[in-house]
Amino acid sequence: MAKYERRLQGNFDVFLKKLESGILKGSISASYEDGSDYTINDIRCAVRVYERYSMIGSNRVSMSITLIGHGDNLFVSAITAGGSQAVFFKINTFGESSFLQCAIDIIEGYR
């Protein structure tokens, strides 16, 4: 499992759309699996789950992204999982790291 979190400033809807499109365009095998949106008062939360095929690991890797927004204050958390073929411990996390790097590049590019 690999994780990346960041606080930043911006428009919630614009940033979410940039994340969604960037992740799906970042890999030919990337797919949107499911998502959830929630608003309470002026706090917004969007959760998205993506998958893609990892050629290095010959399996699928998932990434969950949570975006919290309060005004123009944003917090994003991206967590990847999967990508290992071992039974009891992880021996190959290249697929996870690569998928996470796609999100990191989008997030850092927005800043």
C-alpha positions in Angstrom: 0.0 0.0 0.0 1.2 3.5 -0.8 -0.3 6.8 0.4 0.0 10.4 -0.5 -1.9 13.3 1.2 -1.8 17.0 0.5 -3.6 20.2 1.6 -4.1 22.8 -1.1 -6.3 25.8 -2.2 -8.7 25.8 -5.0 -12.1 25.1 -6.4 -13.5 21.7 -5.2 -15.4 21.0 -8.5 -12.6 22.1 -10.8 -10.0 20.1 -8.9 -12.1 16.9 -8.7 -12.8 17.0 -12.4 -9.1 17.5 -13.1 -8.3 14.5 -10.9 -10.9 12.3 -12.5 -10.0 13.1 -16.1 -6.3 12.9 -15.4 -6.4 9.5 -13.8 -8.5 8.0 -16.5 -6.3 9.5 -19.2 -3.1 8.5 -17.5 -3.5 4.8 -18.4 -5.3 2.9 -21.2 -6.4 0.3 -18.6 -7.6 2.7 -15.9 -11.2 2.5 -15.0 -13.6 4.3 -12.6 -15.0 1.7 -10.3 -17.3 3.7 -8.0 -17.6 6.8 -6.0 -19.6 8.7 -3.3 -20.3 12.3 -2.7 -21.5 13.8 0.6 -22.1 17.4 1.8 -22.8 18.6 5.3 -23.3 22.3 5.8 -20.5 23.8 3.8 -18.1 20.8 3.9 -17.9 18.5 0.9 -16.5 15.1 0.5 -15.9 13.0 -2.6 -14.6 9.5 -2.6 -13.5 7.8 -5.9 -12.1 4.3 -6.5 -10.1 3.5 -9.7 -8.4 0.4 -11.0 -5.8 -0.2 -13.6 -3.8 -3.1 -14.9 -0.1 -3.3 -13.8 2.0 -4.9 -16.5 4.9 -5.3 -14.0 2.9 -7.3 -11.5 0.5 -8.9 -14.1 -2.5 -7.9 -12.0 -4.8 -5.1 -11.2 -4.1 -2.2 -8.8 -6.7 0.0 -7.1 -6.5 3.6 -5.9 -8.9 5.3 -3.6 -9.1 9.1 -3.6 -10.8 11.1 -0.9 -11.3 14.9 -1.4 -12.5 17.1 1.4 -13.4 20.7 0.7 -14.3 23.6 3.0 -14.6 26.8 0.9 -11.4 26.9 -1.1 -9.5 24.8 1.4 -9.0 21.3 0.1 -7.5 18.1 1.5 -6.8 15.1 -0.8 -5.8 11.6 0.2 -4.8 9.0 -2.4 -4.2 5.4 -1.3 -3.2 2.5 -3.6 -3.5 -1.2 -2.9 -2.9 -4.5 -4.7 -0.2 -5.2 -7.2 1.6 -8.0 -5.2 1.4 -11.7 -6.1 2.8 -12.9 -2.8 0.6 -14.7 -0.3 1.9 -13.5 3.0 3.9 -10.3 2.2 4.4 -7.8 -0.6 7.2 -8.5 -3.0 6.2 -6.1 -5.8 4.8 -2.7 -5.1 5.9 -1.0 -8.4 2.3 -1.1 -9.8 1.0 0.7 -6.7 3.7 3.3 -6.7 3.3 4.0 -10.4 -0.5 4.4 -10.1 0.0 6.7 -7.1 2.5 8.8 -9.0 -0.1 9.5 -11.6 -2.3 11.1 -8.9 0.7 12.9 -7.3 1.6 14.5 -10.7 -2.0 15.8 -11.1 -2.2 17.1 -7.6 1.2 18.8 -7.6 0.4 20.2 -11.1 -2.7 21.8 -9.7 -0.8 23.6 -6.9 
